Amino acid sequence: MALCSVRKARECWSFIRALHKGPAATPAPQVSEHTQLSWILTCMVRLPRLQHLHQWKAKAARQKHDGTVGLLTYPVLQAADILCYKSTHVPVGEDQVQHMELVQDLARSFNQKYGELFPLPKSILTSMKKVKSLRDPSAKMSKSDPDKLATVGITDSPEEIVLKFRKAVTDFTSEVTYEPDSRAGVSNMVAIHAAVSGLSVEEVVRSSTGLDTARYKLLVADAVIEKFAPIRREIERLKMDKDHLKKVLLVGSAKAKELAYPVLEEVKKLVGVL
């Protein structure tokens, strides 16, 4: 499972970096400084602190309380990914805010114990803080959801996207409104529509006057398809150019190591690791 995750991470980051037209970053598995700093930070955090994180409790419950140590300590690896570069701002979803609080606590604890080194990174949240599951709008959309109709992938075909939105959970009221507390399913559709169209929630609701939810779900599907189309085309193009993707990984790895290595050496010196 771990090796599979590493392979997926490499593929994902290859596409992301190439799409941004610059090999300026690299997947964590290629930079050993991340895992070395993670171990040092792990020695500074108490077990209950990790056990109280929402994502750990949710995932451990789904796994019938058989979660692994790797899953438990993953937020510390995330902290190392961030602190290795002395990052000041990190774009995250709402579900990662608690993990960012852990990053800040670890940075603060390290600075207090060993001397000022790490900035306290701040979270950057977009207006779409969390995308909800299409099948259970009380939960977030997750690529690990066993229900394949619950999650929309960037590489999904237009037919798959239409099917998923057609099957999306709404309610028995046909009018399109934005009321997250009482109409979570329809409100999720509105939020997704606003995110991919660039319109405000209010503008989306006004433009949907007269539509019933069945027709509206197909309208949202079309908007998502249109938004993802150029990205899908670029991904398909890049998949045909493996040499370019390998170059992105190699150049990005070297650049990331160049940035992370002196930070880790500074950490080792302060901590007393020879």
Beta strands, then each sheet from edge to edge (+ up, - down):
strand 1: 89-91
strand 2: 122-124
sheet 1: 1+ 2+
end
